[in-house]
Amino acid sequence: VTGVASLLISHFPDLKPSQIKEILISSSLKKEESLKRNKLIGGKLNALRAFKKASQLSIQKSRLN
């Protein structure tokens, strides 16, 4: 998780920590219900999806400015 967060920070330095957290959570792949009880979030990190979401957010922010 820290590696993907570092990747996002290095490519998108304007992202706030709360945005990075939301990107990581929302881009994770959901696990089966039986496995969720053992994990805090219950998902599997997907670096590509996280990077795409951060890219989309960055494009949206640049269009507003």
All heavy atoms as TSV, in Angstrom:
chain	resi	resn	atom	element	x	y	z
A	1	VAL	N	N	0.833	-1.190	0.000
A	1	VAL	CA	C	0.000	0.000	0.000
A	1	VAL	C	C	0.876	1.252	0.000
A	1	VAL	O	O	0.607	2.185	-0.757
A	1	VAL	CB	C	-0.960	0.016	1.214
A	1	VAL	CG1	C	-1.716	1.328	1.284
A	1	VAL	CG2	C	-1.925	-1.146	1.149
A	2	THR	N	N	1.908	1.256	0.804
A	2	THR	CA	C	2.763	2.447	0.845
A	2	THR	C	C	3.478	2.667	-0.483
A	2	THR	O	O	3.727	3.805	-0.874
A	2	THR	CB	C	3.794	2.368	1.987
A	2	THR	OG1	O	4.553	1.171	1.853
A	2	THR	CG2	C	3.119	2.405	3.329
A	3	GLY	N	N	3.801	1.594	-1.174
A	3	GLY	CA	C	4.446	1.730	-2.478
A	3	GLY	C	C	3.529	2.394	-3.493
A	3	GLY	O	O	3.945	3.270	-4.249
A	4	VAL	N	N	2.268	1.983	-3.517
A	4	VAL	CA	C	1.306	2.577	-4.452
A	4	VAL	C	C	1.015	4.024	-4.044
A	4	VAL	O	O	0.925	4.909	-4.892
A	4	VAL	CB	C	0.014	1.746	-4.528
A	4	VAL	CG1	C	-1.035	2.422	-5.410
A	4	VAL	CG2	C	0.311	0.355	-5.055
A	5	ALA	N	N	0.905	4.274	-2.756
A	5	ALA	CA	C	0.695	5.647	-2.290
A	5	ALA	C	C	1.871	6.529	-2.703
A	5	ALA	O	O	1.673	7.654	-3.163
A	5	ALA	CB	C	0.514	5.670	-0.774
A	6	SER	N	N	3.082	6.027	-2.598
A	6	SER	CA	C	4.267	6.777	-3.013
A	6	SER	C	C	4.256	7.042	-4.511
A	6	SER	O	O	4.638	8.124	-4.962
A	6	SER	CB	C	5.544	6.020	-2.643
A	6	SER	OG	O	5.649	5.891	-1.255
A	7	LEU	N	N	3.827	6.065	-5.283
A	7	LEU	CA	C	3.718	6.231	-6.725
A	7	LEU	C	C	2.728	7.354	-7.056
A	7	LEU	O	O	3.016	8.219	-7.898
A	7	LEU	CB	C	3.249	4.919	-7.371
A	7	LEU	CG	C	2.986	4.955	-8.871
A	7	LEU	CD1	C	4.297	5.076	-9.638
A	7	LEU	CD2	C	2.243	3.713	-9.297
A	8	LEU	N	N	1.595	7.352	-6.384
A	8	LEU	CA	C	0.597	8.393	-6.625
A	8	LEU	C	C	1.134	9.772	-6.240
A	8	LEU	O	O	0.943	10.742	-6.975
A	8	LEU	CB	C	-0.689	8.089	-5.851
A	8	LEU	CG	C	-1.439	6.814	-6.259
A	8	LEU	CD1	C	-2.680	6.639	-5.392
A	8	LEU	CD2	C	-1.801	6.822	-7.725
A	9	ILE	N	N	1.802	9.846	-5.112
A	9	ILE	CA	C	2.357	11.129	-4.656
A	9	ILE	C	C	3.399	11.651	-5.638
A	9	ILE	O	O	3.452	12.843	-5.940
A	9	ILE	CB	C	2.953	10.990	-3.241
A	9	ILE	CG1	C	1.823	10.770	-2.232
A	9	ILE	CG2	C	3.779	12.209	-2.866
A	9	ILE	CD1	C	2.310	10.337	-0.862
A	10	SER	N	N	4.232	10.745	-6.154
A	10	SER	CA	C	5.296	11.191	-7.063
A	10	SER	C	C	4.739	11.663	-8.405
A	10	SER	O	O	5.294	12.578	-9.013
A	10	SER	CB	C	6.326	10.085	-7.274
A	10	SER	OG	O	5.772	9.010	-8.003
A	11	HIS	N	N	3.655	11.071	-8.866
A	11	HIS	CA	C	3.081	11.476	-10.145
A	11	HIS	C	C	2.025	12.565	-10.018
A	11	HIS	O	O	1.774	13.298	-10.974
A	11	HIS	CB	C	2.480	10.262	-10.855
A	11	HIS	CG	C	3.496	9.418	-11.536
A	11	HIS	ND1	N	4.291	8.517	-10.864
A	11	HIS	CD2	C	3.868	9.355	-12.828
A	11	HIS	CE1	C	5.095	7.935	-11.725
A	11	HIS	NE2	N	4.860	8.421	-12.920
A	12	PHE	N	N	1.386	12.636	-8.877
A	12	PHE	CA	C	0.324	13.609	-8.646
A	12	PHE	C	C	0.563	14.320	-7.312
A	12	PHE	O	O	-0.142	14.082	-6.328
A	12	PHE	CB	C	-1.044	12.905	-8.645
A	12	PHE	CG	C	-1.276	12.037	-9.853
A	12	PHE	CD1	C	-1.141	10.657	-9.769
A	12	PHE	CD2	C	-1.611	12.591	-11.073
A	12	PHE	CE1	C	-1.342	9.852	-10.872
A	12	PHE	CE2	C	-1.811	11.805	-12.196
A	12	PHE	CZ	C	-1.669	10.430	-12.097
A	13	PRO	N	N	1.559	15.209	-7.264
A	13	PRO	CA	C	1.951	15.833	-5.988
A	13	PRO	C	C	0.887	16.748	-5.374
A	13	PRO	O	O	0.970	17.078	-4.193
A	13	PRO	CB	C	3.206	16.627	-6.351
A	13	PRO	CG	C	3.151	16.814	-7.818
A	13	PRO	CD	C	2.389	15.653	-8.377
A	14	ASP	N	N	-0.117	17.129	-6.156
A	14	ASP	CA	C	-1.158	18.013	-5.620
A	14	ASP	C	C	-2.253	17.265	-4.859
A	14	ASP	O	O	-3.119	17.894	-4.259
A	14	ASP	CB	C	-1.799	18.821	-6.748
A	14	ASP	CG	C	-0.821	19.806	-7.370
A	14	ASP	OD1	O	0.147	20.195	-6.682
A	14	ASP	OD2	O	-1.021	20.171	-8.533
A	15	LEU	N	N	-2.223	15.948	-4.886
A	15	LEU	CA	C	-3.226	15.173	-4.158
A	15	LEU	C	C	-3.019	15.307	-2.656
A	15	LEU	O	O	-1.893	15.265	-2.169
A	15	LEU	CB	C	-3.156	13.693	-4.539
A	15	LEU	CG	C	-3.651	13.300	-5.920
A	15	LEU	CD1	C	-3.439	11.809	-6.138
A	15	LEU	CD2	C	-5.111	13.653	-6.100
A	16	LYS	N	N	-4.122	15.455	-1.955
A	16	LYS	CA	C	-4.076	15.513	-0.498
A	16	LYS	C	C	-4.064	14.092	0.064
A	16	LYS	O	O	-4.540	13.157	-0.596
A	16	LYS	CB	C	-5.297	16.268	0.022
A	16	LYS	CG	C	-5.340	17.701	-0.445
A	16	LYS	CD	C	-6.605	18.367	0.009
A	16	LYS	CE	C	-6.636	19.792	-0.522
A	16	LYS	NZ	N	-7.897	20.450	-0.265
A	17	PRO	N	N	-3.555	13.906	1.273
A	17	PRO	CA	C	-3.557	12.560	1.872
A	17	PRO	C	C	-4.940	11.922	1.913
A	17	PRO	O	O	-5.078	10.727	1.659
A	17	PRO	CB	C	-3.009	12.803	3.280
A	17	PRO	CG	C	-2.144	14.018	3.127
A	17	PRO	CD	C	-2.859	14.872	2.107
A	18	SER	N	N	-5.965	12.699	2.192
A	18	SER	CA	C	-7.320	12.141	2.226
A	18	SER	C	C	-7.761	11.669	0.846
A	18	SER	O	O	-8.486	10.673	0.728
A	18	SER	CB	C	-8.302	13.178	2.771
A	18	SER	OG	O	-8.313	14.334	1.948
A	19	GLN	N	N	-7.328	12.362	-0.204
A	19	GLN	CA	C	-7.665	11.946	-1.562
A	19	GLN	C	C	-6.949	10.645	-1.921
A	19	GLN	O	O	-7.539	9.765	-2.550
A	19	GLN	CB	C	-7.295	13.035	-2.567
A	19	GLN	CG	C	-8.152	14.275	-2.458
A	19	GLN	CD	C	-7.640	15.394	-3.327
A	19	GLN	OE1	O	-6.457	15.717	-3.315
A	19	GLN	NE2	N	-8.546	15.992	-4.096
A	20	ILE	N	N	-5.702	10.523	-1.515
A	20	ILE	CA	C	-4.945	9.303	-1.782
A	20	ILE	C	C	-5.606	8.123	-1.079
A	20	ILE	O	O	-5.782	7.056	-1.669
A	20	ILE	CB	C	-3.480	9.464	-1.359
A	20	ILE	CG1	C	-2.800	10.478	-2.281
A	20	ILE	CG2	C	-2.741	8.126	-1.395
A	20	ILE	CD1	C	-1.410	10.867	-1.873
A	21	LYS	N	N	-6.003	8.323	0.159
A	21	LYS	CA	C	-6.672	7.258	0.907
A	21	LYS	C	C	-7.952	6.834	0.195
A	21	LYS	O	O	-8.209	5.638	0.016
A	21	LYS	CB	C	-6.982	7.724	2.329
A	21	LYS	CG	C	-7.699	6.687	3.161
A	21	LYS	CD	C	-8.005	7.219	4.546
A	21	LYS	CE	C	-8.790	6.197	5.351
A	21	LYS	NZ	N	-9.140	6.714	6.680
A	22	GLU	N	N	-8.741	7.797	-0.225
A	22	GLU	CA	C	-10.001	7.492	-0.915
A	22	GLU	C	C	-9.745	6.766	-2.231
A	22	GLU	O	O	-10.461	5.827	-2.575
A	22	GLU	CB	C	-10.793	8.778	-1.161
A	22	GLU	CG	C	-12.090	8.561	-1.919
A	22	GLU	CD	C	-13.039	7.595	-1.224
A	22	GLU	OE1	O	-13.084	7.564	0.012
A	22	GLU	OE2	O	-13.739	6.863	-1.939
A	23	ILE	N	N	-8.726	7.171	-2.966
A	23	ILE	CA	C	-8.379	6.514	-4.227
A	23	ILE	C	C	-7.992	5.063	-3.964
A	23	ILE	O	O	-8.440	4.152	-4.672
A	23	ILE	CB	C	-7.248	7.270	-4.949
A	23	ILE	CG1	C	-7.776	8.593	-5.503
A	23	ILE	CG2	C	-6.637	6.425	-6.058
A	23	ILE	CD1	C	-6.689	9.545	-5.974
A	24	LEU	N	N	-7.164	4.832	-2.966
A	24	LEU	CA	C	-6.726	3.467	-2.662
A	24	LEU	C	C	-7.900	2.576	-2.253
A	24	LEU	O	O	-7.997	1.426	-2.681
A	24	LEU	CB	C	-5.666	3.483	-1.560
A	24	LEU	CG	C	-4.326	4.127	-1.934
A	24	LEU	CD1	C	-3.421	4.199	-0.715
A	24	LEU	CD2	C	-3.654	3.382	-3.063
A	25	ILE	N	N	-8.799	3.109	-1.460
A	25	ILE	CA	C	-9.951	2.322	-1.008
A	25	ILE	C	C	-10.925	2.076	-2.159
A	25	ILE	O	O	-11.364	0.950	-2.380
A	25	ILE	CB	C	-10.656	3.016	0.171
A	25	ILE	CG1	C	-9.750	2.982	1.404
A	25	ILE	CG2	C	-12.002	2.356	0.466
A	25	ILE	CD1	C	-10.239	3.836	2.555
A	26	SER	N	N	-11.240	3.120	-2.904
A	26	SER	CA	C	-12.251	2.972	-3.960
A	26	SER	C	C	-11.758	2.162	-5.151
A	26	SER	O	O	-12.568	1.628	-5.905
A	26	SER	CB	C	-12.737	4.346	-4.423
A	26	SER	OG	O	-11.699	5.051	-5.066
A	27	SER	N	N	-10.459	2.059	-5.332
A	27	SER	CA	C	-9.928	1.309	-6.473
A	27	SER	C	C	-9.583	-0.132	-6.112
A	27	SER	O	O	-9.168	-0.907	-6.972
A	27	SER	CB	C	-8.690	2.004	-7.034
A	27	SER	OG	O	-7.640	2.001	-6.097
A	28	SER	N	N	-9.777	-0.494	-4.858
A	28	SER	CA	C	-9.445	-1.863	-4.455
A	28	SER	C	C	-10.484	-2.845	-4.987
A	28	SER	O	O	-11.641	-2.500	-5.219
A	28	SER	CB	C	-9.352	-1.986	-2.938
A	28	SER	OG	O	-10.619	-1.826	-2.352
A	29	LEU	N	N	-10.043	-4.061	-5.209
A	29	LEU	CA	C	-10.931	-5.127	-5.656
A	29	LEU	C	C	-11.565	-5.751	-4.428
A	29	LEU	O	O	-10.872	-6.086	-3.472
A	29	LEU	CB	C	-10.146	-6.180	-6.436
A	29	LEU	CG	C	-9.395	-5.673	-7.659
A	29	LEU	CD1	C	-8.539	-6.782	-8.237
A	29	LEU	CD2	C	-10.359	-5.136	-8.690
A	30	LYS	N	N	-12.857	-5.907	-4.443
A	30	LYS	CA	C	-13.566	-6.444	-3.286
A	30	LYS	C	C	-13.345	-7.951	-3.177
A	30	LYS	O	O	-13.394	-8.671	-4.158
A	30	LYS	CB	C	-15.053	-6.143	-3.381
A	30	LYS	CG	C	-15.352	-4.660	-3.554
A	30	LYS	CD	C	-14.739	-3.824	-2.462
A	30	LYS	CE	C	-15.022	-2.351	-2.699
A	30	LYS	NZ	N	-13.940	-1.491	-2.377
A	31	LYS	N	N	-13.109	-8.392	-1.953
A	31	LYS	CA	C	-12.929	-9.825	-1.704
A	31	LYS	C	C	-14.263	-10.471	-1.379
A	31	LYS	O	O	-15.257	-9.799	-1.158
A	31	LYS	CB	C	-11.968	-10.039	-0.532
A	31	LYS	CG	C	-10.543	-9.705	-0.862
A	31	LYS	CD	C	-9.650	-10.165	0.249
A	31	LYS	CE	C	-8.198	-9.929	-0.127
A	31	LYS	NZ	N	-7.303	-10.450	0.877
A	32	GLU	N	N	-14.232	-11.782	-1.325
A	32	GLU	CA	C	-15.436	-12.512	-0.951
A	32	GLU	C	C	-15.863	-12.126	0.464
A	32	GLU	O	O	-15.049	-11.792	1.317
A	32	GLU	CB	C	-15.179	-14.008	-1.004
A	32	GLU	CG	C	-14.914	-14.528	-2.400
A	32	GLU	CD	C	-14.666	-16.021	-2.407
A	32	GLU	OE1	O	-15.197	-16.721	-1.519
A	32	GLU	OE2	O	-13.937	-16.471	-3.286
A	33	GLU	N	N	-17.129	-12.209	0.718
A	33	GLU	CA	C	-17.687	-11.816	2.015
A	33	GLU	C	C	-17.031	-12.556	3.178
A	33	GLU	O	O	-16.781	-11.979	4.220
A	33	GLU	CB	C	-19.199	-12.065	2.021
A	33	GLU	CG	C	-19.923	-11.411	3.167
A	33	GLU	CD	C	-19.896	-9.892	3.087
A	33	GLU	OE1	O	-19.943	-9.335	1.993
A	33	GLU	OE2	O	-19.835	-9.259	4.154
A	34	SER	N	N	-16.697	-13.821	2.996
A	34	SER	CA	C	-16.119	-14.605	4.084
A	34	SER	C	C	-14.724	-14.113	4.473
A	34	SER	O	O	-14.279	-14.312	5.592
A	34	SER	CB	C	-16.043	-16.079	3.696
A	34	SER	OG	O	-15.209	-16.245	2.565
A	35	LEU	N	N	-14.044	-13.439	3.550
A	35	LEU	CA	C	-12.701	-12.943	3.849
A	35	LEU	C	C	-12.715	-11.538	4.437
A	35	LEU	O	O	-11.740	-11.104	5.020
A	35	LEU	CB	C	-11.847	-12.949	2.566
A	35	LEU	CG	C	-11.622	-14.316	1.930
A	35	LEU	CD1	C	-10.861	-14.147	0.616
A	35	LEU	CD2	C	-10.858	-15.236	2.859
A	36	LYS	N	N	-13.805	-10.811	4.284
A	36	LYS	CA	C	-13.877	-9.427	4.730
A	36	LYS	C	C	-13.691	-9.268	6.229
A	36	LYS	O	O	-13.133	-8.294	6.683
A	36	LYS	CB	C	-15.196	-8.785	4.308
A	36	LYS	CG	C	-15.241	-8.426	2.862
A	36	LYS	CD	C	-16.515	-7.679	2.555
A	36	LYS	CE	C	-16.542	-7.269	1.110
A	36	LYS	NZ	N	-17.725	-6.505	0.780
A	37	ARG	N	N	-14.143	-10.214	6.995
A	37	ARG	CA	C	-14.089	-10.044	8.452
A	37	ARG	C	C	-12.661	-10.040	8.988
A	37	ARG	O	O	-12.402	-9.564	10.073
A	37	ARG	CB	C	-14.906	-11.114	9.145
A	37	ARG	CG	C	-14.441	-12.514	8.862
A	37	ARG	CD	C	-15.467	-13.520	9.370
A	37	ARG	NE	N	-15.310	-14.745	8.635
A	37	ARG	CZ	C	-14.883	-15.872	9.157
A	37	ARG	NH1	N	-14.628	-15.953	10.434
A	37	ARG	NH2	N	-14.740	-16.934	8.418
A	38	ASN	N	N	-11.707	-10.525	8.206
A	38	ASN	CA	C	-10.320	-10.572	8.651
A	38	ASN	C	C	-9.509	-9.346	8.235
A	38	ASN	O	O	-8.371	-9.201	8.640
A	38	ASN	CB	C	-9.628	-11.827	8.090
A	38	ASN	CG	C	-10.252	-13.086	8.624
A	38	ASN	OD1	O	-10.743	-13.108	9.737
A	38	ASN	ND2	N	-10.243	-14.133	7.823
A	39	LYS	N	N	-10.081	-8.473	7.438
A	39	LYS	CA	C	-9.352	-7.324	6.906
A	39	LYS	C	C	-10.045	-6.031	7.297
A	39	LYS	O	O	-11.256	-5.979	7.430
A	39	LYS	CB	C	-9.245	-7.400	5.383
A	39	LYS	CG	C	-8.656	-8.696	4.868
A	39	LYS	CD	C	-7.200	-8.820	5.237
A	39	LYS	CE	C	-6.646	-10.130	4.715
A	39	LYS	NZ	N	-5.418	-10.518	5.305
A	40	LEU	N	N	-9.247	-4.977	7.416
A	40	LEU	CA	C	-9.787	-3.680	7.781
A	40	LEU	C	C	-10.739	-3.157	6.711
A	40	LEU	O	O	-11.842	-2.736	6.994
A	40	LEU	CB	C	-8.649	-2.684	8.010
A	40	LEU	CG	C	-9.048	-1.253	8.359
A	40	LEU	CD1	C	-9.801	-1.240	9.676
A	40	LEU	CD2	C	-7.816	-0.377	8.461
A	41	ILE	N	N	-10.324	-3.209	5.470
A	41	ILE	CA	C	-11.131	-2.696	4.382
A	41	ILE	C	C	-11.831	-3.828	3.641
A	41	ILE	O	O	-12.918	-3.682	3.162
A	41	ILE	CB	C	-10.264	-1.882	3.386
A	41	ILE	CG1	C	-9.599	-0.694	4.093
A	41	ILE	CG2	C	-11.080	-1.381	2.207
A	41	ILE	CD1	C	-10.545	0.283	4.742
A	42	GLY	N	N	-11.189	-4.955	3.528
A	42	GLY	CA	C	-11.794	-6.080	2.850
A	42	GLY	C	C	-11.593	-6.082	1.358
A	42	GLY	O	O	-12.410	-6.603	0.630
A	43	GLY	N	N	-10.509	-5.479	0.889
A	43	GLY	CA	C	-10.251	-5.448	-0.538
A	43	GLY	C	C	-8.818	-5.783	-0.857
A	43	GLY	O	O	-7.977	-5.919	0.029
A	44	LYS	N	N	-8.556	-5.931	-2.139
A	44	LYS	CA	C	-7.208	-6.221	-2.612
A	44	LYS	C	C	-6.741	-5.014	-3.429
A	44	LYS	O	O	-7.425	-4.578	-4.356
A	44	LYS	CB	C	-7.225	-7.480	-3.486
A	44	LYS	CG	C	-5.884	-7.887	-3.990
A	44	LYS	CD	C	-6.001	-9.174	-4.788
A	44	LYS	CE	C	-4.641	-9.566	-5.334
A	44	LYS	NZ	N	-4.746	-10.775	-6.168
A	45	LEU	N	N	-5.591	-4.506	-3.085
A	45	LEU	CA	C	-5.062	-3.320	-3.737
A	45	LEU	C	C	-4.853	-3.564	-5.227
A	45	LEU	O	O	-4.320	-4.590	-5.632
A	45	LEU	CB	C	-3.733	-2.916	-3.088
A	45	LEU	CG	C	-3.058	-1.673	-3.636
A	45	LEU	CD1	C	-3.941	-0.457	-3.456
A	45	LEU	CD2	C	-1.728	-1.464	-2.942
A	46	ASN	N	N	-5.270	-2.595	-6.050
A	46	ASN	CA	C	-5.082	-2.659	-7.496
A	46	ASN	C	C	-4.378	-1.371	-7.907
A	46	ASN	O	O	-5.002	-0.316	-8.003
A	46	ASN	CB	C	-6.429	-2.812	-8.201
A	46	ASN	CG	C	-6.291	-3.024	-9.686
A	46	ASN	OD1	O	-5.568	-2.300	-10.361
A	46	ASN	ND2	N	-6.984	-4.010	-10.198
A	47	ALA	N	N	-3.078	-1.456	-8.144
A	47	ALA	CA	C	-2.268	-0.273	-8.441
A	47	ALA	C	C	-2.701	0.408	-9.728
A	47	ALA	O	O	-2.755	1.648	-9.792
A	47	ALA	CB	C	-0.801	-0.662	-8.510
A	48	LEU	N	N	-3.015	-0.354	-10.748
A	48	LEU	CA	C	-3.414	0.242	-12.026
A	48	LEU	C	C	-4.708	1.032	-11.885
A	48	LEU	O	O	-4.802	2.167	-12.370
A	48	LEU	CB	C	-3.558	-0.838	-13.097
A	48	LEU	CG	C	-3.983	-0.348	-14.485
A	48	LEU	CD1	C	-2.975	0.658	-15.032
A	48	LEU	CD2	C	-4.133	-1.516	-15.432
A	49	ARG	N	N	-5.682	0.459	-11.210
A	49	ARG	CA	C	-6.947	1.178	-11.004
A	49	ARG	C	C	-6.737	2.431	-10.168
A	49	ARG	O	O	-7.333	3.474	-10.434
A	49	ARG	CB	C	-7.979	0.267	-10.341
A	49	ARG	CG	C	-8.569	-0.744	-11.322
A	49	ARG	CD	C	-9.526	-1.699	-10.668
A	49	ARG	NE	N	-10.688	-0.998	-10.115
A	49	ARG	CZ	C	-11.705	-1.611	-9.551
A	49	ARG	NH1	N	-11.713	-2.927	-9.453
A	49	ARG	NH2	N	-12.717	-0.938	-9.064
A	50	ALA	N	N	-5.871	2.350	-9.163
A	50	ALA	CA	C	-5.587	3.523	-8.329
A	50	ALA	C	C	-4.933	4.624	-9.166
A	50	ALA	O	O	-5.293	5.801	-9.056
A	50	ALA	CB	C	-4.685	3.132	-7.164
A	51	PHE	N	N	-3.985	4.249	-10.013
A	51	PHE	CA	C	-3.298	5.226	-10.849
A	51	PHE	C	C	-4.279	5.873	-11.828
A	51	PHE	O	O	-4.246	7.087	-12.046
A	51	PHE	CB	C	-2.146	4.557	-11.601
A	51	PHE	CG	C	-1.189	5.534	-12.211
A	51	PHE	CD1	C	-0.144	6.059	-11.466
A	51	PHE	CD2	C	-1.339	5.934	-13.523
A	51	PHE	CE1	C	0.731	6.971	-12.027
A	51	PHE	CE2	C	-0.463	6.847	-14.088
A	51	PHE	CZ	C	0.572	7.363	-13.343
A	52	LYS	N	N	-5.176	5.092	-12.411
A	52	LYS	CA	C	-6.167	5.635	-13.337
A	52	LYS	C	C	-7.113	6.600	-12.638
A	52	LYS	O	O	-7.446	7.658	-13.176
A	52	LYS	CB	C	-6.963	4.502	-13.992
A	52	LYS	CG	C	-6.184	3.755	-15.043
A	52	LYS	CD	C	-7.024	2.642	-15.661
A	52	LYS	CE	C	-6.279	1.892	-16.733
A	52	LYS	NZ	N	-7.092	0.823	-17.335
A	53	LYS	N	N	-7.550	6.253	-11.427
A	53	LYS	CA	C	-8.444	7.140	-10.680
A	53	LYS	C	C	-7.740	8.447	-10.323
A	53	LYS	O	O	-8.333	9.515	-10.406
A	53	LYS	CB	C	-8.963	6.460	-9.415
A	53	LYS	CG	C	-10.055	5.460	-9.688
A	53	LYS	CD	C	-10.630	4.926	-8.389
A	53	LYS	CE	C	-11.746	3.962	-8.683
A	53	LYS	NZ	N	-13.052	4.550	-8.483
A	54	ALA	N	N	-6.474	8.359	-9.927
A	54	ALA	CA	C	-5.719	9.569	-9.600
A	54	ALA	C	C	-5.541	10.432	-10.844
A	54	ALA	O	O	-5.636	11.661	-10.782
A	54	ALA	CB	C	-4.360	9.190	-9.015
A	55	SER	N	N	-5.306	9.802	-11.976
A	55	SER	CA	C	-5.158	10.523	-13.229
A	55	SER	C	C	-6.452	11.244	-13.599
A	55	SER	O	O	-6.436	12.408	-14.003
A	55	SER	CB	C	-4.749	9.554	-14.336
A	55	SER	OG	O	-4.615	10.225	-15.559
A	56	GLN	N	N	-7.575	10.563	-13.454
A	56	GLN	CA	C	-8.873	11.180	-13.745
A	56	GLN	C	C	-9.135	12.364	-12.828
A	56	GLN	O	O	-9.606	13.411	-13.274
A	56	GLN	CB	C	-9.992	10.154	-13.602
A	56	GLN	CG	C	-9.981	9.091	-14.660
A	56	GLN	CD	C	-10.959	7.959	-14.365
A	56	GLN	OE1	O	-11.526	7.878	-13.280
A	56	GLN	NE2	N	-11.136	7.080	-15.327
A	57	LEU	N	N	-8.814	12.216	-11.557
A	57	LEU	CA	C	-9.003	13.299	-10.604
A	57	LEU	C	C	-8.119	14.491	-10.963
A	57	LEU	O	O	-8.548	15.637	-10.913
A	57	LEU	CB	C	-8.700	12.820	-9.181
A	57	LEU	CG	C	-8.906	13.822	-8.061
A	57	LEU	CD1	C	-10.355	14.285	-7.998
A	57	LEU	CD2	C	-8.496	13.208	-6.731
A	58	SER	N	N	-6.892	14.211	-11.351
A	58	SER	CA	C	-5.963	15.262	-11.735
A	58	SER	C	C	-6.461	16.011	-12.971
A	58	SER	O	O	-6.376	17.239	-13.044
A	58	SER	CB	C	-4.587	14.661	-11.995
A	58	SER	OG	O	-3.678	15.651	-12.378
A	59	ILE	N	N	-7.001	15.290	-13.945
A	59	ILE	CA	C	-7.545	15.918	-15.159
A	59	ILE	C	C	-8.745	16.788	-14.816
A	59	ILE	O	O	-8.871	17.916	-15.311
A	59	ILE	CB	C	-7.916	14.846	-16.201
A	59	ILE	CG1	C	-6.648	14.201	-16.768
A	59	ILE	CG2	C	-8.777	15.434	-17.323
A	59	ILE	CD1	C	-6.900	12.964	-17.605
A	60	GLN	N	N	-9.609	16.298	-13.940
A	60	GLN	CA	C	-10.777	17.082	-13.528
A	60	GLN	C	C	-10.353	18.377	-12.838
A	60	GLN	O	O	-10.924	19.433	-13.083
A	60	GLN	CB	C	-11.666	16.266	-12.593
A	60	GLN	CG	C	-12.401	15.138	-13.267
A	60	GLN	CD	C	-13.126	14.261	-12.277
A	60	GLN	OE1	O	-13.011	14.436	-11.058
A	60	GLN	NE2	N	-13.881	13.299	-12.776
A	61	LYS	N	N	-9.346	18.285	-11.976
A	61	LYS	CA	C	-8.867	19.469	-11.258
A	61	LYS	C	C	-8.265	20.483	-12.224
A	61	LYS	O	O	-8.473	21.691	-12.082
A	61	LYS	CB	C	-7.844	19.083	-10.199
A	61	LYS	CG	C	-8.446	18.393	-8.991
A	61	LYS	CD	C	-7.392	17.897	-8.050
A	61	LYS	CE	C	-6.930	18.987	-7.138
A	61	LYS	NZ	N	-5.993	18.493	-6.112
A	62	SER	N	N	-7.535	20.009	-13.228
A	62	SER	CA	C	-6.898	20.928	-14.179
A	62	SER	C	C	-7.938	21.613	-15.055
A	62	SER	O	O	-7.756	22.759	-15.469
A	62	SER	CB	C	-5.869	20.200	-15.031
A	62	SER	OG	O	-6.485	19.259	-15.885
A	63	ARG	N	N	-9.049	20.946	-15.352
A	63	ARG	CA	C	-10.115	21.558	-16.141
A	63	ARG	C	C	-10.833	22.656	-15.378
A	63	ARG	O	O	-11.323	23.612	-15.955
A	63	ARG	CB	C	-11.117	20.508	-16.582
A	63	ARG	CG	C	-10.583	19.596	-17.661
A	63	ARG	CD	C	-11.616	18.602	-18.107
A	63	ARG	NE	N	-11.059	17.729	-19.132
A	63	ARG	CZ	C	-11.617	16.620	-19.517
A	63	ARG	NH1	N	-12.761	16.219	-18.993
A	63	ARG	NH2	N	-11.043	15.878	-20.442
A	64	LEU	N	N	-10.900	22.512	-14.054
A	64	LEU	CA	C	-11.565	23.518	-13.226
A	64	LEU	C	C	-10.712	24.771	-13.063
A	64	LEU	O	O	-11.242	25.838	-12.799
A	64	LEU	CB	C	-11.901	22.930	-11.855
A	64	LEU	CG	C	-12.954	21.829	-11.856
A	64	LEU	CD1	C	-13.105	21.249	-10.457
A	64	LEU	CD2	C	-14.289	22.349	-12.358
A	65	ASN	N	N	-9.413	24.621	-13.202
A	65	ASN	CA	C	-8.506	25.779	-13.016
A	65	ASN	C	C	-8.295	26.500	-14.268
A	65	ASN	O	O	-8.462	26.870	-15.142
A	65	ASN	CB	C	-7.161	25.317	-12.475
A	65	ASN	CG	C	-7.288	24.777	-11.078
A	65	ASN	OD1	O	-8.178	25.160	-10.351
A	65	ASN	ND2	N	-6.417	23.879	-10.722
